[in-house]
Amino acid sequence: MSSAPRAFSRTLLIDSDVEQGRWLAEQLSHAGFETDLASGWRAADGLLRGRSYNVCIIAAALDDPTHFEEVGRLRQRLPGVWLVALSHLQIEKALLHAGAQGVDAVLAEPYSLRDLLSRLTALSVRSRPLF
């Protein structure tokens, strides 16, 4: 088992696809990330009331206006937390939407767990989120 970057010991995963979310949360846990899974924005809001996180992974349609607004609110609420988006959009469109929302990193599907872990490790060496 590999070890998660120390900067990311507490991770919130927001994924409305419950099966995919459970699988990814389990994989992150095996990689050493202490991961909480929220099955949507309301569940994430509940978790954020009682806990603090170092990174938030968002599996959402970044081009959907509802998600666009929610990610923007999340960025305002968590200015010191890394936001990482997993997107179904082509990378160019994903980057455009994510940057406008204050997302720090984007992985476009198809992505591998290895790609995600590498991106998290790379982000952890930065001193703080860009936005």
C-alpha positions in Angstrom: 0.0 0.0 0.0 1.4 3.4 -0.9 1.1 6.4 1.4 -1.0 9.5 0.6 0.8 12.8 0.6 0.7 14.1 4.2 -0.9 17.3 2.9 -3.9 15.3 1.8 -4.7 13.2 4.8 -8.3 14.3 4.8 -10.2 13.9 1.5 -13.8 14.6 0.6 -15.0 12.8 -2.5 -18.3 14.2 -4.0 -19.8 11.7 -6.5 -23.5 11.3 -7.3 -22.7 7.9 -8.9 -22.8 5.9 -5.7 -21.1 2.7 -7.0 -18.3 4.6 -8.7 -17.9 6.8 -5.6 -17.7 3.8 -3.3 -15.1 2.2 -5.5 -13.0 5.4 -5.8 -13.3 6.1 -2.0 -12.1 2.5 -1.4 -9.2 2.9 -3.8 -8.2 6.2 -2.2 -8.4 4.6 1.3 -6.1 1.8 0.1 -3.7 4.4 -1.1 -3.6 6.0 2.4 -6.1 8.8 2.0 -8.7 9.2 4.8 -11.7 9.6 2.5 -15.3 10.6 3.2 -17.8 10.0 0.4 -20.7 12.4 -0.3 -23.3 11.3 -2.7 -24.1 14.8 -3.8 -23.9 18.5 -2.9 -26.4 18.3 0.1 -24.5 15.3 1.6 -21.2 17.2 1.1 -22.6 20.2 2.8 -23.5 18.0 5.8 -20.0 16.6 6.0 -18.4 20.0 5.7 -20.3 21.2 8.8 -18.5 18.8 11.0 -15.1 18.2 9.4 -12.3 19.9 7.7 -10.6 18.6 4.6 -7.3 19.1 2.7 -8.6 18.2 -0.7 -12.0 17.8 -2.3 -12.4 15.6 -5.3 -15.5 16.4 -7.4 -16.9 14.0 -9.9 -19.5 16.2 -11.6 -20.6 17.5 -14.9 -18.7 20.8 -15.0 -20.8 22.1 -17.9 -24.1 21.7 -16.0 -25.1 25.2 -14.6 -26.2 23.7 -11.3 -22.8 22.0 -10.7 -21.0 25.1 -12.0 -22.7 27.2 -9.2 -22.1 24.5 -6.6 -18.4 24.3 -7.3 -18.2 28.1 -7.2 -19.8 28.0 -3.7 -17.5 25.3 -2.6 -14.5 27.3 -3.7 -15.7 30.3 -1.7 -16.4 28.2 1.3 -13.1 26.3 1.2 -10.5 28.8 0.0 -7.6 26.8 1.5 -8.7 23.4 0.2 -7.5 21.8 -3.1 -10.4 21.2 -5.5 -9.8 18.4 -8.0 -12.4 17.8 -10.7 -13.0 14.5 -12.5 -14.8 15.4 -15.7 -16.5 13.6 -18.6 -15.8 16.6 -20.9 -12.9 16.7 -23.4 -9.9 18.1 -21.5 -10.0 21.5 -23.3 -13.7 22.1 -22.3 -13.1 20.6 -18.8 -10.2 23.0 -18.2 -12.2 26.0 -19.4 -15.2 25.2 -17.1 -13.0 24.2 -14.2 -10.8 27.2 -14.3 -13.8 29.5 -14.2 -15.0 27.7 -11.1 -11.7 27.9 -9.2 -10.8 24.2 -9.6 -7.1 23.5 -9.0 -6.7 20.4 -11.2 -8.8 18.5 -13.7 -8.7 15.0 -15.0 -10.9 14.2 -18.0 -12.3 10.7 -18.5 -11.0 8.3 -19.2 -8.5 8.7 -16.4 -6.8 6.0 -14.3 -6.5 5.8 -10.6 -2.7 6.1 -11.1 -3.3 9.4 -12.9 -5.4 10.7 -10.1 -2.9 9.7 -7.4 -0.1 11.3 -9.4 -2.0 14.5 -9.7 -2.8 14.6 -6.0 0.9 14.0 -5.2 2.0 16.8 -7.6 -0.5 19.2 -6.0 0.6 18.3 -2.5 4.0 19.8 -3.1 2.5 23.2 -3.8 2.1 25.4 -0.8 -1.6 26.2 -1.3 -4.3 26.2 -3.8 -4.0 28.7 -6.7 -7.5 30.3 -6.1 
